[in-house]
Amino acid sequence: MQEGLRTEAPWGELKGQVLLGKENFTEKFKALLSAKEHIKEIPRYQRYVTRPGLEKLFKPTDKKDKRNKTVYAAHVNYGYKLSEIANHLQIHYTTVSKIIAKVEAQHS
């Protein structure tokens, strides 16, 4: 009866504030949840529960051009805020904004 009192709460393991389980468990929900990514009424962390972490998107060995394309994808495709990307890359958020604008201009 006292077993649960000595263990850590599982809330730190939550993914996107809605899923609790191993990586393969959240993968089962990927298709279902990806259809909800554009519904603004659902909080960002819940909409993008299956998005890869910034540490997975960015590799320390990436060249500048690859990094810039990844910055664009992180913001546009995965919904990361400019400040989140900037903090991860240890650059200013206006630099992130300029990178995104530059990549968009290259696609036009």
Backbone as XML, in Angstrom:
<?xml version="1.0"?>
<chain id="A" units="angstrom">
  <residue number="1" name="MET">
    <atom name="N" x="0.808" y="-1.186" z="0.000"/>
    <atom name="CA" x="0.000" y="0.000" z="0.000"/>
    <atom name="C" x="0.861" y="1.263" z="0.000"/>
  </residue>
  <residue number="2" name="GLN">
    <atom name="N" x="2.053" y="1.217" z="0.526"/>
    <atom name="CA" x="2.947" y="2.374" z="0.610"/>
    <atom name="C" x="3.956" y="2.415" z="-0.545"/>
  </residue>
  <residue number="3" name="GLU">
    <atom name="N" x="3.861" y="1.495" z="-1.511"/>
    <atom name="CA" x="4.860" y="1.366" z="-2.568"/>
    <atom name="C" x="5.068" y="2.636" z="-3.372"/>
  </residue>
  <residue number="4" name="GLY">
    <atom name="N" x="4.018" y="3.307" z="-3.756"/>
    <atom name="CA" x="4.121" y="4.486" z="-4.600"/>
    <atom name="C" x="4.687" y="5.701" z="-3.911"/>
  </residue>
  <residue number="5" name="LEU">
    <atom name="N" x="4.783" y="5.688" z="-2.614"/>
    <atom name="CA" x="5.274" y="6.848" z="-1.881"/>
    <atom name="C" x="6.779" y="7.042" z="-2.012"/>
  </residue>
  <residue number="6" name="ARG">
    <atom name="N" x="7.508" y="5.999" z="-2.315"/>
    <atom name="CA" x="8.967" y="6.090" z="-2.375"/>
    <atom name="C" x="9.498" y="6.227" z="-3.798"/>
  </residue>
  <residue number="7" name="THR">
    <atom name="N" x="8.641" y="6.278" z="-4.760"/>
    <atom name="CA" x="9.092" y="6.422" z="-6.146"/>
    <atom name="C" x="8.840" y="7.843" z="-6.621"/>
  </residue>
  <residue number="8" name="GLU">
    <atom name="N" x="9.588" y="8.234" z="-7.672"/>
    <atom name="CA" x="9.409" y="9.571" z="-8.237"/>
    <atom name="C" x="8.102" y="9.636" z="-9.011"/>
  </residue>
  <residue number="9" name="ALA">
    <atom name="N" x="7.518" y="10.816" z="-9.037"/>
    <atom name="CA" x="6.296" y="11.027" z="-9.819"/>
    <atom name="C" x="6.633" y="10.902" z="-11.307"/>
  </residue>
  <residue number="10" name="PRO">
    <atom name="N" x="5.749" y="10.343" z="-12.096"/>
    <atom name="CA" x="6.026" y="10.122" z="-13.516"/>
    <atom name="C" x="5.879" y="11.363" z="-14.380"/>
  </residue>
  <residue number="11" name="TRP">
    <atom name="N" x="5.494" y="12.504" z="-13.819"/>
    <atom name="CA" x="5.151" y="13.669" z="-14.626"/>
    <atom name="C" x="6.332" y="14.209" z="-15.422"/>
  </residue>
  <residue number="12" name="GLY">
    <atom name="N" x="7.526" y="14.002" z="-14.975"/>
    <atom name="CA" x="8.695" y="14.452" z="-15.723"/>
    <atom name="C" x="8.903" y="13.682" z="-17.015"/>
  </residue>
  <residue number="13" name="GLU">
    <atom name="N" x="8.283" y="12.528" z="-17.104"/>
    <atom name="CA" x="8.402" y="11.684" z="-18.295"/>
    <atom name="C" x="7.336" y="11.975" z="-19.350"/>
  </residue>
  <residue number="14" name="LEU">
    <atom name="N" x="6.410" y="12.873" z="-19.040"/>
    <atom name="CA" x="5.340" y="13.195" z="-19.990"/>
    <atom name="C" x="5.908" y="13.781" z="-21.268"/>
  </residue>
  <residue number="15" name="LYS">
    <atom name="N" x="5.345" y="13.395" z="-22.377"/>
    <atom name="CA" x="5.728" y="13.940" z="-23.674"/>
    <atom name="C" x="4.566" y="14.791" z="-24.160"/>
  </residue>
  <residue number="16" name="GLY">
    <atom name="N" x="4.852" y="16.072" z="-24.371"/>
    <atom name="CA" x="3.831" y="16.972" z="-24.856"/>
    <atom name="C" x="2.663" y="17.164" z="-23.913"/>
  </residue>
  <residue number="17" name="GLN">
    <atom name="N" x="2.878" y="16.928" z="-22.668"/>
    <atom name="CA" x="1.865" y="17.090" z="-21.621"/>
    <atom name="C" x="0.703" y="16.113" z="-21.745"/>
  </residue>
  <residue number="18" name="VAL">
    <atom name="N" x="0.787" y="15.157" z="-22.673"/>
    <atom name="CA" x="-0.356" y="14.264" z="-22.865"/>
    <atom name="C" x="-0.011" y="12.778" z="-22.913"/>
  </residue>
  <residue number="19" name="LEU">
    <atom name="N" x="1.222" y="12.411" z="-23.261"/>
    <atom name="CA" x="1.577" y="11.000" z="-23.411"/>
    <atom name="C" x="2.635" y="10.588" z="-22.402"/>
  </residue>
  <residue number="20" name="LEU">
    <atom name="N" x="2.407" y="9.455" z="-21.806"/>
    <atom name="CA" x="3.358" y="8.900" z="-20.860"/>
    <atom name="C" x="3.669" y="7.487" z="-21.308"/>
  </residue>
  <residue number="21" name="GLY">
    <atom name="N" x="4.912" y="7.249" z="-21.684"/>
    <atom name="CA" x="5.298" y="5.921" z="-22.140"/>
    <atom name="C" x="6.627" y="5.952" z="-22.867"/>
  </residue>
  <residue number="22" name="LYS">
    <atom name="N" x="7.047" y="4.797" z="-23.327"/>
    <atom name="CA" x="8.308" y="4.663" z="-24.056"/>
    <atom name="C" x="8.196" y="5.327" z="-25.430"/>
  </residue>
  <residue number="23" name="GLU">
    <atom name="N" x="9.342" y="5.516" z="-26.087"/>
    <atom name="CA" x="9.398" y="6.167" z="-27.394"/>
    <atom name="C" x="8.509" y="5.477" z="-28.422"/>
  </residue>
  <residue number="24" name="ASN">
    <atom name="N" x="8.518" y="4.148" z="-28.444"/>
    <atom name="CA" x="7.701" y="3.424" z="-29.431"/>
    <atom name="C" x="6.205" y="3.606" z="-29.169"/>
  </residue>
  <residue number="25" name="PHE">
    <atom name="N" x="5.835" y="3.893" z="-27.927"/>
    <atom name="CA" x="4.431" y="4.148" z="-27.603"/>
    <atom name="C" x="3.968" y="5.446" z="-28.256"/>
  </residue>
  <residue number="26" name="THR">
    <atom name="N" x="4.786" y="6.504" z="-28.142"/>
    <atom name="CA" x="4.400" y="7.778" z="-28.744"/>
    <atom name="C" x="4.410" y="7.701" z="-30.263"/>
  </residue>
  <residue number="27" name="GLU">
    <atom name="N" x="5.267" y="6.852" z="-30.824"/>
    <atom name="CA" x="5.297" y="6.680" z="-32.274"/>
    <atom name="C" x="3.972" y="6.157" z="-32.810"/>
  </residue>
  <residue number="28" name="LYS">
    <atom name="N" x="3.281" y="5.341" z="-32.023"/>
    <atom name="CA" x="1.982" y="4.803" z="-32.443"/>
    <atom name="C" x="0.955" y="5.916" z="-32.629"/>
  </residue>
  <residue number="29" name="PHE">
    <atom name="N" x="1.137" y="7.017" z="-31.930"/>
    <atom name="CA" x="0.194" y="8.122" z="-31.992"/>
    <atom name="C" x="0.604" y="9.208" z="-32.984"/>
  </residue>
  <residue number="30" name="LYS">
    <atom name="N" x="1.750" y="9.042" z="-33.623"/>
    <atom name="CA" x="2.307" y="10.083" z="-34.473"/>
    <atom name="C" x="1.347" y="10.521" z="-35.578"/>
  </residue>
  <residue number="31" name="ALA">
    <atom name="N" x="0.776" y="9.589" z="-36.312"/>
    <atom name="CA" x="-0.138" y="9.946" z="-37.404"/>
    <atom name="C" x="-1.383" y="10.654" z="-36.878"/>
  </residue>
  <residue number="32" name="LEU">
    <atom name="N" x="-1.914" y="10.161" z="-35.798"/>
    <atom name="CA" x="-3.112" y="10.766" z="-35.209"/>
    <atom name="C" x="-2.827" y="12.190" z="-34.732"/>
  </residue>
  <residue number="33" name="LEU">
    <atom name="N" x="-1.717" y="12.361" z="-34.068"/>
    <atom name="CA" x="-1.388" y="13.668" z="-33.502"/>
    <atom name="C" x="-0.898" y="14.658" z="-34.546"/>
  </residue>
  <residue number="34" name="SER">
    <atom name="N" x="-0.241" y="14.196" z="-35.593"/>
    <atom name="CA" x="0.272" y="15.123" z="-36.605"/>
    <atom name="C" x="-0.863" y="15.837" z="-37.330"/>
  </residue>
  <residue number="35" name="ALA">
    <atom name="N" x="-2.023" y="15.226" z="-37.386"/>
    <atom name="CA" x="-3.183" y="15.874" z="-38.018"/>
    <atom name="C" x="-3.699" y="17.033" z="-37.171"/>
  </residue>
  <residue number="36" name="LYS">
    <atom name="N" x="-3.279" y="17.125" z="-35.933"/>
    <atom name="CA" x="-3.752" y="18.166" z="-35.008"/>
    <atom name="C" x="-2.766" y="19.319" z="-34.863"/>
  </residue>
  <residue number="37" name="GLU">
    <atom name="N" x="-1.626" y="19.279" z="-35.557"/>
    <atom name="CA" x="-0.576" y="20.267" z="-35.368"/>
    <atom name="C" x="-0.980" y="21.687" z="-35.747"/>
  </residue>
  <residue number="38" name="HIS">
    <atom name="N" x="-1.982" y="21.844" z="-36.570"/>
    <atom name="CA" x="-2.371" y="23.180" z="-37.034"/>
    <atom name="C" x="-3.587" y="23.739" z="-36.303"/>
  </residue>
  <residue number="39" name="ILE">
    <atom name="N" x="-4.083" y="23.028" z="-35.316"/>
    <atom name="CA" x="-5.221" y="23.514" z="-34.539"/>
    <atom name="C" x="-4.688" y="24.386" z="-33.413"/>
  </residue>
  <residue number="40" name="LYS">
    <atom name="N" x="-4.854" y="25.676" z="-33.552"/>
    <atom name="CA" x="-4.265" y="26.641" z="-32.615"/>
    <atom name="C" x="-4.870" y="26.567" z="-31.208"/>
  </residue>
  <residue number="41" name="GLU">
    <atom name="N" x="-6.067" y="26.007" z="-31.068"/>
    <atom name="CA" x="-6.688" y="25.905" z="-29.749"/>
    <atom name="C" x="-5.996" y="24.867" z="-28.865"/>
  </residue>
  <residue number="42" name="ILE">
    <atom name="N" x="-5.259" y="23.965" z="-29.478"/>
    <atom name="CA" x="-4.502" y="22.956" z="-28.731"/>
    <atom name="C" x="-3.139" y="23.565" z="-28.396"/>
  </residue>
  <residue number="43" name="PRO">
    <atom name="N" x="-2.728" y="23.542" z="-27.142"/>
    <atom name="CA" x="-1.432" y="24.133" z="-26.780"/>
    <atom name="C" x="-0.285" y="23.543" z="-27.598"/>
  </residue>
  <residue number="44" name="ARG">
    <atom name="N" x="0.702" y="24.385" z="-27.885"/>
    <atom name="CA" x="1.838" y="24.019" z="-28.735"/>
    <atom name="C" x="2.501" y="22.717" z="-28.299"/>
  </residue>
  <residue number="45" name="TYR">
    <atom name="N" x="2.759" y="22.545" z="-27.001"/>
    <atom name="CA" x="3.457" y="21.353" z="-26.527"/>
    <atom name="C" x="2.643" y="20.088" z="-26.756"/>
  </residue>
  <residue number="46" name="GLN">
    <atom name="N" x="1.335" y="20.216" z="-26.781"/>
    <atom name="CA" x="0.488" y="19.052" z="-27.053"/>
    <atom name="C" x="0.390" y="18.789" z="-28.544"/>
  </residue>
  <residue number="47" name="ARG">
    <atom name="N" x="0.360" y="19.848" z="-29.362"/>
    <atom name="CA" x="0.266" y="19.671" z="-30.816"/>
    <atom name="C" x="1.512" y="19.012" z="-31.387"/>
  </residue>
  <residue number="48" name="TYR">
    <atom name="N" x="2.662" y="19.380" z="-30.862"/>
    <atom name="CA" x="3.924" y="18.907" z="-31.419"/>
    <atom name="C" x="4.589" y="17.846" z="-30.557"/>
  </residue>
  <residue number="49" name="VAL">
    <atom name="N" x="3.791" y="16.992" z="-29.962"/>
    <atom name="CA" x="4.318" y="15.983" z="-29.041"/>
    <atom name="C" x="5.293" y="15.019" z="-29.730"/>
  </residue>
  <residue number="50" name="THR">
    <atom name="N" x="5.133" y="14.791" z="-31.017"/>
    <atom name="CA" x="5.985" y="13.820" z="-31.703"/>
    <atom name="C" x="7.154" y="14.464" z="-32.435"/>
  </residue>
  <residue number="51" name="ARG">
    <atom name="N" x="7.310" y="15.778" z="-32.294"/>
    <atom name="CA" x="8.412" y="16.422" z="-33.011"/>
    <atom name="C" x="9.748" y="16.013" z="-32.391"/>
  </residue>
  <residue number="52" name="PRO">
    <atom name="N" x="10.788" y="15.966" z="-33.219"/>
    <atom name="CA" x="12.102" y="15.622" z="-32.671"/>
    <atom name="C" x="12.636" y="16.770" z="-31.818"/>
  </residue>
  <residue number="53" name="GLY">
    <atom name="N" x="13.432" y="16.433" z="-30.849"/>
    <atom name="CA" x="14.057" y="17.456" z="-30.015"/>
    <atom name="C" x="15.099" y="18.231" z="-30.796"/>
  </residue>
  <residue number="54" name="LEU">
    <atom name="N" x="15.382" y="19.434" z="-30.342"/>
    <atom name="CA" x="16.375" y="20.258" z="-31.033"/>
    <atom name="C" x="17.747" y="19.587" z="-31.049"/>
  </residue>
  <residue number="55" name="GLU">
    <atom name="N" x="18.050" y="18.850" z="-29.997"/>
    <atom name="CA" x="19.344" y="18.147" z="-29.954"/>
    <atom name="C" x="19.428" y="17.065" z="-31.024"/>
  </residue>
  <residue number="56" name="LYS">
    <atom name="N" x="18.290" y="16.553" z="-31.464"/>
    <atom name="CA" x="18.285" y="15.564" z="-32.555"/>
    <atom name="C" x="18.328" y="16.240" z="-33.918"/>
  </residue>
  <residue number="57" name="LEU">
    <atom name="N" x="17.713" y="17.415" z="-34.032"/>
    <atom name="CA" x="17.685" y="18.129" z="-35.306"/>
    <atom name="C" x="19.050" y="18.711" z="-35.666"/>
  </residue>
  <residue number="58" name="PHE">
    <atom name="N" x="19.711" y="19.300" z="-34.685"/>
    <atom name="CA" x="20.978" y="19.984" z="-34.930"/>
    <atom name="C" x="22.149" y="19.107" z="-34.525"/>
  </residue>
  <residue number="59" name="LYS">
    <atom name="N" x="23.080" y="18.956" z="-35.434"/>
    <atom name="CA" x="24.308" y="18.214" z="-35.165"/>
    <atom name="C" x="25.448" y="19.221" z="-35.024"/>
  </residue>
  <residue number="60" name="PRO">
    <atom name="N" x="26.332" y="19.029" z="-34.064"/>
    <atom name="CA" x="27.454" y="19.968" z="-33.891"/>
    <atom name="C" x="28.346" y="20.065" z="-35.123"/>
  </residue>
  <residue number="61" name="THR">
    <atom name="N" x="28.326" y="19.043" z="-35.957"/>
    <atom name="CA" x="29.193" y="19.021" z="-37.139"/>
    <atom name="C" x="28.537" y="19.641" z="-38.372"/>
  </residue>
  <residue number="62" name="ASP">
    <atom name="N" x="27.290" y="20.083" z="-38.250"/>
    <atom name="CA" x="26.591" y="20.669" z="-39.399"/>
    <atom name="C" x="27.296" y="21.936" z="-39.886"/>
  </residue>
  <residue number="63" name="LYS">
    <atom name="N" x="27.410" y="22.038" z="-41.200"/>
    <atom name="CA" x="27.930" y="23.265" z="-41.803"/>
    <atom name="C" x="26.854" y="24.342" z="-41.720"/>
  </residue>
  <residue number="64" name="LYS">
    <atom name="N" x="27.218" y="25.582" z="-41.979"/>
    <atom name="CA" x="26.317" y="26.724" z="-41.828"/>
    <atom name="C" x="25.062" y="26.578" z="-42.690"/>
  </residue>
  <residue number="65" name="ASP">
    <atom name="N" x="25.211" y="26.161" z="-43.939"/>
    <atom name="CA" x="24.061" y="26.026" z="-44.835"/>
    <atom name="C" x="23.081" y="24.970" z="-44.324"/>
  </residue>
  <residue number="66" name="LYS">
    <atom name="N" x="23.597" y="23.854" z="-43.867"/>
    <atom name="CA" x="22.747" y="22.786" z="-43.305"/>
    <atom name="C" x="22.073" y="23.266" z="-42.030"/>
  </residue>
  <residue number="67" name="ARG">
    <atom name="N" x="22.827" y="23.952" z="-41.190"/>
    <atom name="CA" x="22.261" y="24.492" z="-39.954"/>
    <atom name="C" x="21.119" y="25.455" z="-40.259"/>
  </residue>
  <residue number="68" name="ASN">
    <atom name="N" x="21.302" y="26.323" z="-41.250"/>
    <atom name="CA" x="20.275" y="27.293" z="-41.599"/>
    <atom name="C" x="18.996" y="26.610" z="-42.086"/>
  </residue>
  <residue number="69" name="LYS">
    <atom name="N" x="19.144" y="25.577" z="-42.886"/>
    <atom name="CA" x="17.968" y="24.822" z="-43.350"/>
    <atom name="C" x="17.276" y="24.127" z="-42.179"/>
  </residue>
  <residue number="70" name="THR">
    <atom name="N" x="18.059" y="23.668" z="-41.230"/>
    <atom name="CA" x="17.490" y="23.026" z="-40.046"/>
    <atom name="C" x="16.779" y="24.045" z="-39.162"/>
  </residue>
  <residue number="71" name="VAL">
    <atom name="N" x="17.325" y="25.251" z="-39.066"/>
    <atom name="CA" x="16.660" y="26.327" z="-38.323"/>
    <atom name="C" x="15.283" y="26.577" z="-38.926"/>
  </residue>
  <residue number="72" name="TYR">
    <atom name="N" x="15.237" y="26.680" z="-40.245"/>
    <atom name="CA" x="13.967" y="26.904" z="-40.951"/>
    <atom name="C" x="12.985" y="25.762" z="-40.671"/>
  </residue>
  <residue number="73" name="ALA">
    <atom name="N" x="13.448" y="24.538" z="-40.805"/>
    <atom name="CA" x="12.576" y="23.374" z="-40.576"/>
    <atom name="C" x="12.111" y="23.315" z="-39.128"/>
  </residue>
  <residue number="74" name="ALA">
    <atom name="N" x="12.988" y="23.617" z="-38.197"/>
    <atom name="CA" x="12.612" y="23.575" z="-36.780"/>
    <atom name="C" x="11.473" y="24.549" z="-36.494"/>
  </residue>
  <residue number="75" name="HIS">
    <atom name="N" x="11.522" y="25.708" z="-37.112"/>
    <atom name="CA" x="10.487" y="26.717" z="-36.878"/>
    <atom name="C" x="9.215" y="26.437" z="-37.684"/>
  </residue>
  <residue number="76" name="VAL">
    <atom name="N" x="9.361" y="26.219" z="-38.980"/>
    <atom name="CA" x="8.198" y="26.093" z="-39.862"/>
    <atom name="C" x="7.549" y="24.713" z="-39.766"/>
  </residue>
  <residue number="77" name="ASN">
    <atom name="N" x="8.335" y="23.672" z="-39.781"/>
    <atom name="CA" x="7.784" y="22.313" z="-39.798"/>
    <atom name="C" x="7.454" y="21.770" z="-38.407"/>
  </residue>
  <residue number="78" name="TYR">
    <atom name="N" x="8.261" y="22.141" z="-37.423"/>
    <atom name="CA" x="8.100" y="21.563" z="-36.093"/>
    <atom name="C" x="7.590" y="22.548" z="-35.047"/>
  </residue>
  <residue number="79" name="GLY">
    <atom name="N" x="7.355" y="23.790" z="-35.421"/>
    <atom name="CA" x="6.734" y="24.747" z="-34.529"/>
    <atom name="C" x="7.576" y="25.267" z="-33.380"/>
  </residue>
  <residue number="80" name="TYR">
    <atom name="N" x="8.878" y="25.142" z="-33.472"/>
    <atom name="CA" x="9.721" y="25.685" z="-32.411"/>
    <atom name="C" x="9.713" y="27.205" z="-32.476"/>
  </residue>
  <residue number="81" name="LYS">
    <atom name="N" x="9.693" y="27.844" z="-31.320"/>
    <atom name="CA" x="9.758" y="29.298" z="-31.238"/>
    <atom name="C" x="11.171" y="29.752" z="-31.574"/>
  </residue>
  <residue number="82" name="LEU">
    <atom name="N" x="11.269" y="30.983" z="-32.070"/>
    <atom name="CA" x="12.583" y="31.541" z="-32.395"/>
    <atom name="C" x="13.493" y="31.513" z="-31.169"/>
  </residue>
  <residue number="83" name="SER">
    <atom name="N" x="12.927" y="31.852" z="-30.019"/>
    <atom name="CA" x="13.733" y="31.885" z="-28.793"/>
    <atom name="C" x="14.222" y="30.489" z="-28.392"/>
  </residue>
  <residue number="84" name="GLU">
    <atom name="N" x="13.412" y="29.459" z="-28.633"/>
    <atom name="CA" x="13.835" y="28.090" z="-28.311"/>
    <atom name="C" x="15.024" y="27.676" z="-29.175"/>
  </residue>
  <residue number="85" name="ILE">
    <atom name="N" x="14.930" y="27.987" z="-30.465"/>
    <atom name="CA" x="16.021" y="27.661" z="-31.392"/>
    <atom name="C" x="17.267" y="28.467" z="-31.020"/>
  </residue>
  <residue number="86" name="ALA">
    <atom name="N" x="17.065" y="29.752" z="-30.753"/>
    <atom name="CA" x="18.188" y="30.630" z="-30.400"/>
    <atom name="C" x="18.896" y="30.145" z="-29.136"/>
  </residue>
  <residue number="87" name="ASN">
    <atom name="N" x="18.122" y="29.789" z="-28.133"/>
    <atom name="CA" x="18.728" y="29.293" z="-26.888"/>
    <atom name="C" x="19.523" y="28.018" z="-27.126"/>
  </residue>
  <residue number="88" name="HIS">
    <atom name="N" x="18.979" y="27.138" z="-27.944"/>
    <atom name="CA" x="19.683" y="25.883" z="-28.216"/>
    <atom name="C" x="21.002" y="26.141" z="-28.952"/>
  </residue>
  <residue number="89" name="LEU">
    <atom name="N" x="20.962" y="27.035" z="-29.933"/>
    <atom name="CA" x="22.155" y="27.319" z="-30.732"/>
    <atom name="C" x="23.060" y="28.376" z="-30.100"/>
  </residue>
  <residue number="90" name="GLN">
    <atom name="N" x="22.597" y="28.965" z="-29.006"/>
    <atom name="CA" x="23.337" y="30.015" z="-28.301"/>
    <atom name="C" x="23.617" y="31.215" z="-29.216"/>
  </residue>
  <residue number="91" name="ILE">
    <atom name="N" x="22.551" y="31.631" z="-29.923"/>
    <atom name="CA" x="22.613" y="32.829" z="-30.754"/>
    <atom name="C" x="21.394" y="33.685" z="-30.401"/>
  </residue>
  <residue number="92" name="HIS">
    <atom name="N" x="21.347" y="34.895" z="-30.910"/>
    <atom name="CA" x="20.232" y="35.799" z="-30.620"/>
    <atom name="C" x="19.024" y="35.408" z="-31.469"/>
  </residue>
  <residue number="93" name="TYR">
    <atom name="N" x="17.835" y="35.624" z="-30.915"/>
    <atom name="CA" x="16.633" y="35.225" z="-31.643"/>
    <atom name="C" x="16.428" y="36.031" z="-32.930"/>
  </residue>
  <residue number="94" name="THR">
    <atom name="N" x="16.956" y="37.262" z="-32.993"/>
    <atom name="CA" x="16.842" y="38.007" z="-34.252"/>
    <atom name="C" x="17.716" y="37.385" z="-35.335"/>
  </residue>
  <residue number="95" name="THR">
    <atom name="N" x="18.799" y="36.760" z="-34.938"/>
    <atom name="CA" x="19.641" y="36.031" z="-35.891"/>
    <atom name="C" x="18.856" y="34.849" z="-36.460"/>
  </residue>
  <residue number="96" name="VAL">
    <atom name="N" x="18.118" y="34.165" z="-35.616"/>
    <atom name="CA" x="17.277" y="33.056" z="-36.069"/>
    <atom name="C" x="16.243" y="33.574" z="-37.063"/>
  </residue>
  <residue number="97" name="SER">
    <atom name="N" x="15.631" y="34.708" z="-36.773"/>
    <atom name="CA" x="14.646" y="35.308" z="-37.659"/>
    <atom name="C" x="15.254" y="35.634" z="-39.021"/>
  </residue>
  <residue number="98" name="LYS">
    <atom name="N" x="16.450" y="36.180" z="-39.014"/>
    <atom name="CA" x="17.144" y="36.513" z="-40.268"/>
    <atom name="C" x="17.487" y="35.260" z="-41.063"/>
  </residue>
  <residue number="99" name="ILE">
    <atom name="N" x="17.887" y="34.205" z="-40.375"/>
    <atom name="CA" x="18.193" y="32.931" z="-41.046"/>
    <atom name="C" x="16.940" y="32.391" z="-41.733"/>
  </residue>
  <residue number="100" name="ILE">
    <atom name="N" x="15.823" y="32.431" z="-41.034"/>
    <atom name="CA" x="14.565" y="31.925" z="-41.602"/>
    <atom name="C" x="14.179" y="32.739" z="-42.834"/>
  </residue>
  <residue number="101" name="ALA">
    <atom name="N" x="14.297" y="34.060" z="-42.750"/>
    <atom name="CA" x="13.977" y="34.923" z="-43.889"/>
    <atom name="C" x="14.890" y="34.621" z="-45.079"/>
  </residue>
  <residue number="102" name="LYS">
    <atom name="N" x="16.162" y="34.378" z="-44.810"/>
    <atom name="CA" x="17.126" y="34.074" z="-45.877"/>
    <atom name="C" x="16.775" y="32.756" z="-46.563"/>
  </residue>
  <residue number="103" name="VAL">
    <atom name="N" x="16.444" y="31.733" z="-45.784"/>
    <atom name="CA" x="16.085" y="30.440" z="-46.366"/>
    <atom name="C" x="14.796" y="30.560" z="-47.179"/>
  </residue>
  <residue number="104" name="GLU">
    <atom name="N" x="13.819" y="31.314" z="-46.661"/>
    <atom name="CA" x="12.574" y="31.537" z="-47.399"/>
    <atom name="C" x="12.842" y="32.231" z="-48.730"/>
  </residue>
  <residue number="105" name="ALA">
    <atom name="N" x="13.729" y="33.206" z="-48.736"/>
    <atom name="CA" x="14.075" y="33.936" z="-49.967"/>
    <atom name="C" x="14.740" y="33.012" z="-50.986"/>
  </residue>
  <residue number="106" name="GLN">
    <atom name="N" x="15.515" y="32.063" z="-50.521"/>
    <atom name="CA" x="16.169" y="31.109" z="-51.416"/>
    <atom name="C" x="15.159" y="30.169" z="-52.063"/>
  </residue>
  <residue number="107" name="HIS">
    <atom name="N" x="14.043" y="29.897" z="-51.368"/>
    <atom name="CA" x="13.005" y="28.996" z="-51.896"/>
    <atom name="C" x="12.044" y="29.712" z="-52.839"/>
  </residue>
  <residue number="108" name="SER">
    <atom name="N" x="12.092" y="31.044" z="-52.847"/>
    <atom name="CA" x="11.160" y="31.814" z="-53.689"/>
    <atom name="C" x="11.616" y="31.910" z="-55.105"/>
  </residue>
</chain>
